[in-house]
Amino acid sequence: MTTERKEMRRDMEYTIYQLEFKTGVHFGTGMLNESACTFKADQIFSALYIEALKLNLQQQLYDAVKKGNLLISDAFPYIGQQYMIPKPMIYVEPVNRGESKQKKAYKKMKFIPVECLIDFLNGKMDLSNDPMEHYGHYFQQTMAAVRTGEETLPYRVGTFYYEEGCGLYIIAAYQGKNEKCLMEKLLTALSYTGIGGKKSGGLGKFQYDEKQTPGKLLESLQKKSDRYMLLSVALPADEELENALENASYLLEKRSGFVASSDYAEEWRKKRDIYVFTAGSCFVNCFAGDIYDVSEGGKHPVYRYAKPIFMGVSL
């Protein structure tokens, strides 16, 4: 059976939102005393959806994303004026094959500067200086659980602090000004609420600035290519899966968690687990993905974002 090759949409516009955190952040890893320094597209969608509920804009957000008219990337590091992207899941042989340090460095890195993409694919990227070396630092913050009539219990929360001039950025792809305005209205609301865990403790607050998409990144987002890299967690619809897997190189990640809604059930309930492709996965055939309902027996749907943003990574 032959399948039609799918390519990414090129009728979208792109912008970057640069998030500057004034506080530490706690992005869950499954351990309370640990924290990641980045977060996924499904996390920011969930956070934006909660803000949309407060403003009665949830249907607008759902429709825009469901139709593919508003797409969101994972959050990636920026360091000064340098924007990082995931390391493509493509085998690269360093030019200096005999140097084991080079091979180890290529294997260890998670992000690369966008302007170094071609050098990376050619095995010529300079790895003598790690751009992430001075990105930020981890800290275990002690908090207290106060229970009525019981002894106060201290516990540790893993927190990440960004160095001056460092933070996270997200790429938004949008069809028109209505989708862009919706994104910015919800992002503004979220900036006051905060993102991640322990927001009640003051973590996760940020301010954001819209930035012009760097030329090399914009070119890669728009160009036709023989291979595309995923910039967000995503999952093809059932009818897309076989075609998407053709000659793909990818990593799967289980996404789970609890439902953040007091109206969903009488007690805290977990979302249905779902496996998605991670950012950095590479595909010959693009796919549209979807928003999946991961509720299990609650009073309303619970949505998991799994729509892709792709960039071309061919030489």
Secondary structure, 3 states (H helix, E strand, C coil): CCCCCCCCCCCCEEEEEEEEECCCECECCCCCCCCECCCCHHHHHHHHHHHHHHHCCHHHHHHHHHCCCEEECCCEEEECCEEEEECCCCCCCCCCCCCHHHHHHHHHCCEEEHHHHHHHHCCCCCCCCCCCCCCEEEEEEEEEECCCCCCCEEEEEEEEEECCCEEEEEEEEECCHHHHHHHHHHHHHHHHHCCCCCHHHCCCCEEEEEECCCHHHHHHHHCCCCCEEECCCECCCHHHHHHHHCCCECCEEEECCECCCCCCCCCCCECCCEEEECCCCEECCCCCCEEEECCCCCCCCCEEEECCCEEECCC
